[in-house]
Amino acid sequence: MLFRSPRERAILEYAVKLTRSPGAMAPTDLDPLRAAGLADAEMLDACQITAYYNYVNRLADGLGIELEPYWEERP
């Protein structure tokens, strides 16, 4: 997977860990975001956006909600 910048890579790696292993998150997981230049408000945004998408997807999956026909299924 190609990333445009170290900042983008740090955000995406944070989002992947928060999605796949939320119980393993630690305060040190914010260090790469800080090193990439994110301010506290931007780190909060990254966390909230990731958590929201995870919530909505789990809610839809839990209720068996089908995708709209215009959404293409992806592996």
PyMOL Python script that loads the backbone (N, CA, C, O; Angstrom):
from pymol import cmd

cmd.read_pdbstr("""\
ATOM      1  N   MET A   1       0.850  -1.170   0.000  1.00  0.00           N
ATOM      2  CA  MET A   1       0.000   0.000   0.000  1.00  0.00           C
ATOM      3  C   MET A   1       0.895   1.232   0.000  1.00  0.00           C
ATOM      4  O   MET A   1       1.832   1.327   0.792  1.00  0.00           O
ATOM      5  N   LEU A   2       0.606   2.157  -0.876  1.00  0.00           N
ATOM      6  CA  LEU A   2       1.397   3.377  -0.966  1.00  0.00           C
ATOM      7  C   LEU A   2       0.731   4.499  -0.199  1.00  0.00           C
ATOM      8  O   LEU A   2      -0.490   4.651  -0.222  1.00  0.00           O
ATOM      9  N   PHE A   3       1.546   5.275   0.475  1.00  0.00           N
ATOM     10  CA  PHE A   3       1.055   6.424   1.219  1.00  0.00           C
ATOM     11  C   PHE A   3       1.718   7.667   0.678  1.00  0.00           C
ATOM     12  O   PHE A   3       2.861   7.632   0.223  1.00  0.00           O
ATOM     13  N   ARG A   4       1.000   8.752   0.732  1.00  0.00           N
ATOM     14  CA  ARG A   4       1.519   9.995   0.192  1.00  0.00           C
ATOM     15  C   ARG A   4       2.518  10.689   1.098  1.00  0.00           C
ATOM     16  O   ARG A   4       3.368  11.440   0.618  1.00  0.00           O
ATOM     17  N   SER A   5       2.433  10.453   2.391  1.00  0.00           N
ATOM     18  CA  SER A   5       3.315  11.164   3.306  1.00  0.00           C
ATOM     19  C   SER A   5       3.461  10.383   4.611  1.00  0.00           C
ATOM     20  O   SER A   5       2.634   9.525   4.916  1.00  0.00           O
ATOM     21  N   PRO A   6       4.507  10.677   5.378  1.00  0.00           N
ATOM     22  CA  PRO A   6       4.646  10.051   6.692  1.00  0.00           C
ATOM     23  C   PRO A   6       3.450  10.369   7.601  1.00  0.00           C
ATOM     24  O   PRO A   6       3.064   9.547   8.432  1.00  0.00           O
ATOM     25  N   ARG A   7       2.881  11.536   7.444  1.00  0.00           N
ATOM     26  CA  ARG A   7       1.704  11.938   8.233  1.00  0.00           C
ATOM     27  C   ARG A   7       0.520  11.013   7.931  1.00  0.00           C
ATOM     28  O   ARG A   7      -0.137  10.510   8.843  1.00  0.00           O
ATOM     29  N   GLU A   8       0.260  10.799   6.639  1.00  0.00           N
ATOM     30  CA  GLU A   8      -0.838   9.922   6.245  1.00  0.00           C
ATOM     31  C   GLU A   8      -0.595   8.497   6.732  1.00  0.00           C
ATOM     32  O   GLU A   8      -1.515   7.838   7.219  1.00  0.00           O
ATOM     33  N   ARG A   9       0.630   8.028   6.603  1.00  0.00           N
ATOM     34  CA  ARG A   9       0.957   6.679   7.059  1.00  0.00           C
ATOM     35  C   ARG A   9       0.710   6.531   8.558  1.00  0.00           C
ATOM     36  O   ARG A   9       0.150   5.526   8.997  1.00  0.00           O
ATOM     37  N   ALA A  10       1.121   7.517   9.338  1.00  0.00           N
ATOM     38  CA  ALA A  10       0.923   7.463  10.791  1.00  0.00           C
ATOM     39  C   ALA A  10      -0.561   7.413  11.134  1.00  0.00           C
ATOM     40  O   ALA A  10      -0.969   6.648  12.008  1.00  0.00           O
ATOM     41  N   ILE A  11      -1.366   8.216  10.461  1.00  0.00           N
ATOM     42  CA  ILE A  11      -2.809   8.239  10.719  1.00  0.00           C
ATOM     43  C   ILE A  11      -3.429   6.887  10.355  1.00  0.00           C
ATOM     44  O   ILE A  11      -4.220   6.341  11.123  1.00  0.00           O
ATOM     45  N   LEU A  12      -3.080   6.359   9.212  1.00  0.00           N
ATOM     46  CA  LEU A  12      -3.662   5.100   8.763  1.00  0.00           C
ATOM     47  C   LEU A  12      -3.223   3.929   9.644  1.00  0.00           C
ATOM     48  O   LEU A  12      -4.030   3.047   9.938  1.00  0.00           O
ATOM     49  N   GLU A  13      -1.970   3.907  10.065  1.00  0.00           N
ATOM     50  CA  GLU A  13      -1.520   2.837  10.958  1.00  0.00           C
ATOM     51  C   GLU A  13      -2.235   2.915  12.307  1.00  0.00           C
ATOM     52  O   GLU A  13      -2.577   1.885  12.889  1.00  0.00           O
ATOM     53  N   TYR A  14      -2.460   4.118  12.797  1.00  0.00           N
ATOM     54  CA  TYR A  14      -3.218   4.313  14.036  1.00  0.00           C
ATOM     55  C   TYR A  14      -4.642   3.786  13.862  1.00  0.00           C
ATOM     56  O   TYR A  14      -5.154   3.066  14.719  1.00  0.00           O
ATOM     57  N   ALA A  15      -5.276   4.150  12.748  1.00  0.00           N
ATOM     58  CA  ALA A  15      -6.649   3.723  12.486  1.00  0.00           C
ATOM     59  C   ALA A  15      -6.758   2.208  12.364  1.00  0.00           C
ATOM     60  O   ALA A  15      -7.723   1.617  12.849  1.00  0.00           O
ATOM     61  N   VAL A  16      -5.789   1.581  11.729  1.00  0.00           N
ATOM     62  CA  VAL A  16      -5.803   0.120  11.586  1.00  0.00           C
ATOM     63  C   VAL A  16      -5.701  -0.540  12.958  1.00  0.00           C
ATOM     64  O   VAL A  16      -6.452  -1.470  13.253  1.00  0.00           O
ATOM     65  N   LYS A  17      -4.786  -0.071  13.794  1.00  0.00           N
ATOM     66  CA  LYS A  17      -4.648  -0.684  15.120  1.00  0.00           C
ATOM     67  C   LYS A  17      -5.907  -0.470  15.951  1.00  0.00           C
ATOM     68  O   LYS A  17      -6.374  -1.392  16.619  1.00  0.00           O
ATOM     69  N   LEU A  18      -6.458   0.740  15.912  1.00  0.00           N
ATOM     70  CA  LEU A  18      -7.676   1.021  16.671  1.00  0.00           C
ATOM     71  C   LEU A  18      -8.830   0.145  16.194  1.00  0.00           C
ATOM     72  O   LEU A  18      -9.669  -0.267  16.994  1.00  0.00           O
ATOM     73  N   THR A  19      -8.875  -0.137  14.909  1.00  0.00           N
ATOM     74  CA  THR A  19      -9.921  -0.980  14.334  1.00  0.00           C
ATOM     75  C   THR A  19      -9.729  -2.450  14.683  1.00  0.00           C
ATOM     76  O   THR A  19     -10.675  -3.121  15.094  1.00  0.00           O
ATOM     77  N   ARG A  20      -8.521  -2.944  14.522  1.00  0.00           N
ATOM     78  CA  ARG A  20      -8.267  -4.374  14.689  1.00  0.00           C
ATOM     79  C   ARG A  20      -8.014  -4.799  16.135  1.00  0.00           C
ATOM     80  O   ARG A  20      -8.355  -5.919  16.518  1.00  0.00           O
ATOM     81  N   SER A  21      -7.423  -3.919  16.937  1.00  0.00           N
ATOM     82  CA  SER A  21      -7.033  -4.285  18.302  1.00  0.00           C
ATOM     83  C   SER A  21      -7.312  -3.153  19.283  1.00  0.00           C
ATOM     84  O   SER A  21      -6.386  -2.649  19.918  1.00  0.00           O
ATOM     85  N   PRO A  22      -8.565  -2.746  19.417  1.00  0.00           N
ATOM     86  CA  PRO A  22      -8.846  -1.588  20.267  1.00  0.00           C
ATOM     87  C   PRO A  22      -8.402  -1.770  21.713  1.00  0.00           C
ATOM     88  O   PRO A  22      -8.016  -0.797  22.362  1.00  0.00           O
ATOM     89  N   GLY A  23      -8.447  -2.990  22.227  1.00  0.00           N
ATOM     90  CA  GLY A  23      -8.033  -3.224  23.601  1.00  0.00           C
ATOM     91  C   GLY A  23      -6.535  -3.125  23.812  1.00  0.00           C
ATOM     92  O   GLY A  23      -6.070  -3.035  24.949  1.00  0.00           O
ATOM     93  N   ALA A  24      -5.781  -3.141  22.732  1.00  0.00           N
ATOM     94  CA  ALA A  24      -4.325  -3.063  22.818  1.00  0.00           C
ATOM     95  C   ALA A  24      -3.802  -1.632  22.688  1.00  0.00           C
ATOM     96  O   ALA A  24      -2.593  -1.409  22.755  1.00  0.00           O
ATOM     97  N   MET A  25      -4.689  -0.674  22.504  1.00  0.00           N
ATOM     98  CA  MET A  25      -4.256   0.716  22.358  1.00  0.00           C
ATOM     99  C   MET A  25      -3.648   1.215  23.664  1.00  0.00           C
ATOM    100  O   MET A  25      -4.110   0.868  24.751  1.00  0.00           O
ATOM    101  N   ALA A  26      -2.611   2.030  23.540  1.00  0.00           N
ATOM    102  CA  ALA A  26      -1.921   2.601  24.686  1.00  0.00           C
ATOM    103  C   ALA A  26      -1.587   4.059  24.384  1.00  0.00           C
ATOM    104  O   ALA A  26      -1.571   4.463  23.221  1.00  0.00           O
ATOM    105  N   PRO A  27      -1.324   4.841  25.407  1.00  0.00           N
ATOM    106  CA  PRO A  27      -0.956   6.242  25.160  1.00  0.00           C
ATOM    107  C   PRO A  27       0.212   6.400  24.187  1.00  0.00           C
ATOM    108  O   PRO A  27       0.293   7.400  23.474  1.00  0.00           O
ATOM    109  N   THR A  28       1.103   5.432  24.154  1.00  0.00           N
ATOM    110  CA  THR A  28       2.253   5.513  23.247  1.00  0.00           C
ATOM    111  C   THR A  28       1.860   5.381  21.774  1.00  0.00           C
ATOM    112  O   THR A  28       2.659   5.689  20.890  1.00  0.00           O
ATOM    113  N   ASP A  29       0.633   4.924  21.508  1.00  0.00           N
ATOM    114  CA  ASP A  29       0.172   4.843  20.119  1.00  0.00           C
ATOM    115  C   ASP A  29      -0.017   6.227  19.506  1.00  0.00           C
ATOM    116  O   ASP A  29      -0.133   6.363  18.288  1.00  0.00           O
ATOM    117  N   LEU A  30      -0.048   7.244  20.347  1.00  0.00           N
ATOM    118  CA  LEU A  30      -0.158   8.609  19.845  1.00  0.00           C
ATOM    119  C   LEU A  30       1.198   9.198  19.454  1.00  0.00           C
ATOM    120  O   LEU A  30       1.260  10.199  18.741  1.00  0.00           O
ATOM    121  N   ASP A  31       2.280   8.575  19.921  1.00  0.00           N
ATOM    122  CA  ASP A  31       3.615   9.106  19.640  1.00  0.00           C
ATOM    123  C   ASP A  31       3.918   9.248  18.153  1.00  0.00           C
ATOM    124  O   ASP A  31       4.433  10.288  17.745  1.00  0.00           O
ATOM    125  N   PRO A  32       3.617   8.234  17.313  1.00  0.00           N
ATOM    126  CA  PRO A  32       3.872   8.416  15.872  1.00  0.00           C
ATOM    127  C   PRO A  32       3.043   9.551  15.264  1.00  0.00           C
ATOM    128  O   PRO A  32       3.490  10.211  14.326  1.00  0.00           O
ATOM    129  N   LEU A  33       1.842   9.777  15.794  1.00  0.00           N
ATOM    130  CA  LEU A  33       1.027  10.886  15.291  1.00  0.00           C
ATOM    131  C   LEU A  33       1.673  12.221  15.649  1.00  0.00           C
ATOM    132  O   LEU A  33       1.742  13.133  14.825  1.00  0.00           O
ATOM    133  N   ARG A  34       2.142  12.321  16.884  1.00  0.00           N
ATOM    134  CA  ARG A  34       2.842  13.546  17.302  1.00  0.00           C
ATOM    135  C   ARG A  34       4.099  13.757  16.466  1.00  0.00           C
ATOM    136  O   ARG A  34       4.386  14.870  16.024  1.00  0.00           O
ATOM    137  N   ALA A  35       4.842  12.674  16.255  1.00  0.00           N
ATOM    138  CA  ALA A  35       6.075  12.768  15.472  1.00  0.00           C
ATOM    139  C   ALA A  35       5.794  13.184  14.029  1.00  0.00           C
ATOM    140  O   ALA A  35       6.639  13.797  13.376  1.00  0.00           O
ATOM    141  N   ALA A  36       4.609  12.850  13.541  1.00  0.00           N
ATOM    142  CA  ALA A  36       4.222  13.223  12.178  1.00  0.00           C
ATOM    143  C   ALA A  36       3.664  14.639  12.119  1.00  0.00           C
ATOM    144  O   ALA A  36       3.310  15.125  11.045  1.00  0.00           O
ATOM    145  N   GLY A  37       3.583  15.305  13.274  1.00  0.00           N
ATOM    146  CA  GLY A  37       3.175  16.707  13.290  1.00  0.00           C
ATOM    147  C   GLY A  37       1.714  16.971  13.595  1.00  0.00           C
ATOM    148  O   GLY A  37       1.255  18.102  13.441  1.00  0.00           O
ATOM    149  N   LEU A  38       0.970  15.962  14.023  1.00  0.00           N
ATOM    150  CA  LEU A  38      -0.443  16.181  14.330  1.00  0.00           C
ATOM    151  C   LEU A  38      -0.591  16.908  15.669  1.00  0.00           C
ATOM    152  O   LEU A  38       0.118  16.618  16.632  1.00  0.00           O
ATOM    153  N   ALA A  39      -1.504  17.836  15.704  1.00  0.00           N
ATOM    154  CA  ALA A  39      -1.861  18.532  16.938  1.00  0.00           C
ATOM    155  C   ALA A  39      -2.852  17.660  17.711  1.00  0.00           C
ATOM    156  O   ALA A  39      -3.418  16.717  17.159  1.00  0.00           O
ATOM    157  N   ASP A  40      -3.055  17.978  18.975  1.00  0.00           N
ATOM    158  CA  ASP A  40      -3.982  17.193  19.799  1.00  0.00           C
ATOM    159  C   ASP A  40      -5.373  17.112  19.176  1.00  0.00           C
ATOM    160  O   ASP A  40      -5.986  16.045  19.181  1.00  0.00           O
ATOM    161  N   ALA A  41      -5.875  18.214  18.644  1.00  0.00           N
ATOM    162  CA  ALA A  41      -7.209  18.219  18.032  1.00  0.00           C
ATOM    163  C   ALA A  41      -7.259  17.304  16.814  1.00  0.00           C
ATOM    164  O   ALA A  41      -8.284  16.671  16.561  1.00  0.00           O
ATOM    165  N   GLU A  42      -6.175  17.227  16.064  1.00  0.00           N
ATOM    166  CA  GLU A  42      -6.135  16.347  14.890  1.00  0.00           C
ATOM    167  C   GLU A  42      -6.089  14.882  15.304  1.00  0.00           C
ATOM    168  O   GLU A  42      -6.675  14.027  14.640  1.00  0.00           O
ATOM    169  N   MET A  43      -5.395  14.592  16.399  1.00  0.00           N
ATOM    170  CA  MET A  43      -5.375  13.215  16.902  1.00  0.00           C
ATOM    171  C   MET A  43      -6.757  12.824  17.391  1.00  0.00           C
ATOM    172  O   MET A  43      -7.190  11.691  17.180  1.00  0.00           O
ATOM    173  N   LEU A  44      -7.454  13.744  18.039  1.00  0.00           N
ATOM    174  CA  LEU A  44      -8.820  13.488  18.468  1.00  0.00           C
ATOM    175  C   LEU A  44      -9.712  13.222  17.267  1.00  0.00           C
ATOM    176  O   LEU A  44     -10.531  12.304  17.295  1.00  0.00           O
ATOM    177  N   ASP A  45      -9.561  14.009  16.221  1.00  0.00           N
ATOM    178  CA  ASP A  45     -10.331  13.795  14.995  1.00  0.00           C
ATOM    179  C   ASP A  45     -10.070  12.410  14.411  1.00  0.00           C
ATOM    180  O   ASP A  45     -11.010  11.713  14.029  1.00  0.00           O
ATOM    181  N   ALA A  46      -8.796  12.001  14.338  1.00  0.00           N
ATOM    182  CA  ALA A  46      -8.456  10.693  13.786  1.00  0.00           C
ATOM    183  C   ALA A  46      -9.108   9.585  14.603  1.00  0.00           C
ATOM    184  O   ALA A  46      -9.631   8.620  14.045  1.00  0.00           O
ATOM    185  N   CYS A  47      -9.076   9.726  15.913  1.00  0.00           N
ATOM    186  CA  CYS A  47      -9.679   8.722  16.788  1.00  0.00           C
ATOM    187  C   CYS A  47     -11.195   8.694  16.619  1.00  0.00           C
ATOM    188  O   CYS A  47     -11.784   7.622  16.482  1.00  0.00           O
ATOM    189  N   GLN A  48     -11.820   9.851  16.630  1.00  0.00           N
ATOM    190  CA  GLN A  48     -13.282   9.902  16.529  1.00  0.00           C
ATOM    191  C   GLN A  48     -13.783   9.403  15.179  1.00  0.00           C
ATOM    192  O   GLN A  48     -14.785   8.691  15.118  1.00  0.00           O
ATOM    193  N   ILE A  49     -13.113   9.760  14.117  1.00  0.00           N
ATOM    194  CA  ILE A  49     -13.543   9.310  12.791  1.00  0.00           C
ATOM    195  C   ILE A  49     -13.398   7.800  12.670  1.00  0.00           C
ATOM    196  O   ILE A  49     -14.295   7.127  12.162  1.00  0.00           O
ATOM    197  N   THR A  50     -12.275   7.268  13.133  1.00  0.00           N
ATOM    198  CA  THR A  50     -12.063   5.821  13.097  1.00  0.00           C
ATOM    199  C   THR A  50     -13.115   5.104  13.936  1.00  0.00           C
ATOM    200  O   THR A  50     -13.718   4.130  13.485  1.00  0.00           O
ATOM    201  N   ALA A  51     -13.328   5.583  15.144  1.00  0.00           N
ATOM    202  CA  ALA A  51     -14.299   4.947  16.041  1.00  0.00           C
ATOM    203  C   ALA A  51     -15.707   5.035  15.475  1.00  0.00           C
ATOM    204  O   ALA A  51     -16.475   4.081  15.596  1.00  0.00           O
ATOM    205  N   TYR A  52     -16.059   6.146  14.865  1.00  0.00           N
ATOM    206  CA  TYR A  52     -17.401   6.301  14.295  1.00  0.00           C
ATOM    207  C   TYR A  52     -17.630   5.309  13.157  1.00  0.00           C
ATOM    208  O   TYR A  52     -18.668   4.648  13.110  1.00  0.00           O
ATOM    209  N   TYR A  53     -16.667   5.201  12.240  1.00  0.00           N
ATOM    210  CA  TYR A  53     -16.824   4.269  11.128  1.00  0.00           C
ATOM    211  C   TYR A  53     -16.909   2.832  11.630  1.00  0.00           C
ATOM    212  O   TYR A  53     -17.695   2.035  11.118  1.00  0.00           O
ATOM    213  N   ASN A  54     -16.099   2.506  12.630  1.00  0.00           N
ATOM    214  CA  ASN A  54     -16.177   1.162  13.205  1.00  0.00           C
ATOM    215  C   ASN A  54     -17.540   0.930  13.836  1.00  0.00           C
ATOM    216  O   ASN A  54     -18.122  -0.141  13.663  1.00  0.00           O
ATOM    217  N   TYR A  55     -18.053   1.899  14.555  1.00  0.00           N
ATOM    218  CA  TYR A  55     -19.370   1.784  15.190  1.00  0.00           C
ATOM    219  C   TYR A  55     -20.460   1.567  14.142  1.00  0.00           C
ATOM    220  O   TYR A  55     -21.266   0.644  14.261  1.00  0.00           O
ATOM    221  N   VAL A  56     -20.483   2.404  13.131  1.00  0.00           N
ATOM    222  CA  VAL A  56     -21.530   2.323  12.111  1.00  0.00           C
ATOM    223  C   VAL A  56     -21.464   0.990  11.369  1.00  0.00           C
ATOM    224  O   VAL A  56     -22.497   0.373  11.110  1.00  0.00           O
ATOM    225  N   ASN A  57     -20.267   0.547  11.029  1.00  0.00           N
ATOM    226  CA  ASN A  57     -20.137  -0.727  10.314  1.00  0.00           C
ATOM    227  C   ASN A  57     -20.570  -1.896  11.190  1.00  0.00           C
ATOM    228  O   ASN A  57     -21.233  -2.812  10.704  1.00  0.00           O
ATOM    229  N   ARG A  58     -20.213  -1.882  12.461  1.00  0.00           N
ATOM    230  CA  ARG A  58     -20.631  -2.973  13.350  1.00  0.00           C
ATOM    231  C   ARG A  58     -22.136  -2.951  13.585  1.00  0.00           C
ATOM    232  O   ARG A  58     -22.768  -4.003  13.677  1.00  0.00           O
ATOM    233  N   LEU A  59     -22.700  -1.779  13.681  1.00  0.00           N
ATOM    234  CA  LEU A  59     -24.139  -1.651  13.835  1.00  0.00           C
ATOM    235  C   LEU A  59     -24.853  -2.224  12.611  1.00  0.00           C
ATOM    236  O   LEU A  59     -25.801  -2.996  12.746  1.00  0.00           O
ATOM    237  N   ALA A  60     -24.400  -1.849  11.431  1.00  0.00           N
ATOM    238  CA  ALA A  60     -25.014  -2.359  10.203  1.00  0.00           C
ATOM    239  C   ALA A  60     -24.835  -3.868  10.088  1.00  0.00           C
ATOM    240  O   ALA A  60     -25.778  -4.578   9.736  1.00  0.00           O
ATOM    241  N   ASP A  61     -23.646  -4.361  10.380  1.00  0.00           N
ATOM    242  CA  ASP A  61     -23.408  -5.804  10.322  1.00  0.00           C
ATOM    243  C   ASP A  61     -24.264  -6.536  11.346  1.00  0.00           C
ATOM    244  O   ASP A  61     -24.826  -7.589  11.045  1.00  0.00           O
ATOM    245  N   GLY A  62     -24.369  -5.991  12.547  1.00  0.00           N
ATOM    246  CA  GLY A  62     -25.135  -6.631  13.608  1.00  0.00           C
ATOM    247  C   GLY A  62     -26.622  -6.702  13.316  1.00  0.00           C
ATOM    248  O   GLY A  62     -27.317  -7.594  13.804  1.00  0.00           O
ATOM    249  N   LEU A  63     -27.108  -5.760  12.519  1.00  0.00           N
ATOM    250  CA  LEU A  63     -28.526  -5.737  12.174  1.00  0.00           C
ATOM    251  C   LEU A  63     -28.804  -6.337  10.804  1.00  0.00           C
ATOM    252  O   LEU A  63     -29.953  -6.398  10.368  1.00  0.00           O
ATOM    253  N   GLY A  64     -27.751  -6.780  10.126  1.00  0.00           N
ATOM    254  CA  GLY A  64     -27.933  -7.390   8.813  1.00  0.00           C
ATOM    255  C   GLY A  64     -28.344  -6.403   7.740  1.00  0.00           C
ATOM    256  O   GLY A  64     -29.009  -6.774   6.772  1.00  0.00           O
ATOM    257  N   ILE A  65     -27.958  -5.163   7.902  1.00  0.00           N
ATOM    258  CA  ILE A  65     -28.318  -4.138   6.919  1.00  0.00           C
ATOM    259  C   ILE A  65     -27.510  -4.352   5.654  1.00  0.00           C
ATOM    260  O   ILE A  65     -26.286  -4.474   5.693  1.00  0.00           O
ATOM    261  N   GLU A  66     -28.207  -4.397   4.541  1.00  0.00           N
ATOM    262  CA  GLU A  66     -27.564  -4.589   3.248  1.00  0.00           C
ATOM    263  C   GLU A  66     -27.062  -3.252   2.717  1.00  0.00           C
ATOM    264  O   GLU A  66     -27.630  -2.197   2.995  1.00  0.00           O
ATOM    265  N   LEU A  67     -25.986  -3.327   1.948  1.00  0.00           N
ATOM    266  CA  LEU A  67     -25.471  -2.126   1.296  1.00  0.00           C
ATOM    267  C   LEU A  67     -26.461  -1.645   0.245  1.00  0.00           C
ATOM    268  O   LEU A  67     -27.225  -2.429  -0.318  1.00  0.00           O
ATOM    269  N   GLU A  68     -26.434  -0.366  -0.005  1.00  0.00           N
ATOM    270  CA  GLU A  68     -27.227   0.185  -1.098  1.00  0.00           C
ATOM    271  C   GLU A  68     -26.702  -0.402  -2.404  1.00  0.00           C
ATOM    272  O   GLU A  68     -25.514  -0.706  -2.509  1.00  0.00           O
ATOM    273  N   PRO A  69     -27.573  -0.566  -3.404  1.00  0.00           N
ATOM    274  CA  PRO A  69     -27.142  -1.201  -4.663  1.00  0.00           C
ATOM    275  C   PRO A  69     -25.974  -0.487  -5.344  1.00  0.00           C
ATOM    276  O   PRO A  69     -25.218  -1.127  -6.076  1.00  0.00           O
ATOM    277  N   TYR A  70     -25.807   0.805  -5.127  1.00  0.00           N
ATOM    278  CA  TYR A  70     -24.744   1.535  -5.807  1.00  0.00           C
ATOM    279  C   TYR A  70     -23.376   1.326  -5.155  1.00  0.00           C
ATOM    280  O   TYR A  70     -22.367   1.753  -5.717  1.00  0.00           O
ATOM    281  N   TRP A  71     -23.311   0.680  -3.980  1.00  0.00           N
ATOM    282  CA  TRP A  71     -22.028   0.373  -3.338  1.00  0.00           C
ATOM    283  C   TRP A  71     -21.520  -0.946  -3.878  1.00  0.00           C
ATOM    284  O   TRP A  71     -22.231  -1.951  -3.877  1.00  0.00           O
ATOM    285  N   GLU A  72     -20.300  -0.928  -4.330  1.00  0.00           N
ATOM    286  CA  GLU A  72     -19.672  -2.137  -4.864  1.00  0.00           C
ATOM    287  C   GLU A  72     -19.073  -2.934  -3.709  1.00  0.00           C
ATOM    288  O   GLU A  72     -18.354  -2.381  -2.877  1.00  0.00           O
ATOM    289  N   GLU A  73     -19.372  -4.236  -3.657  1.00  0.00           N
ATOM    290  CA  GLU A  73     -18.776  -5.102  -2.648  1.00  0.00           C
ATOM    291  C   GLU A  73     -17.281  -5.247  -2.943  1.00  0.00           C
ATOM    292  O   GLU A  73     -16.884  -5.446  -4.091  1.00  0.00           O
ATOM    293  N   ARG A  74     -16.468  -5.147  -1.907  1.00  0.00           N
ATOM    294  CA  ARG A  74     -15.022  -5.319  -2.063  1.00  0.00           C
ATOM    295  C   ARG A  74     -14.540  -6.333  -1.050  1.00  0.00           C
ATOM    296  O   ARG A  74     -15.068  -6.416   0.059  1.00  0.00           O
ATOM    297  N   PRO A  75     -13.529  -7.109  -1.437  1.00  0.00           N
ATOM    298  CA  PRO A  75     -13.012  -8.128  -0.511  1.00  0.00           C
ATOM    299  C   PRO A  75     -12.361  -7.527   0.715  1.00  0.00           C
ATOM    300  O   PRO A  75     -11.881  -8.259   1.581  1.00  0.00           O
TER     301      PRO A  75
END
""", "prot")
cmd.dss("prot")
cmd.show_as("cartoon", "prot")
cmd.util.cbc("prot")
cmd.orient("prot")
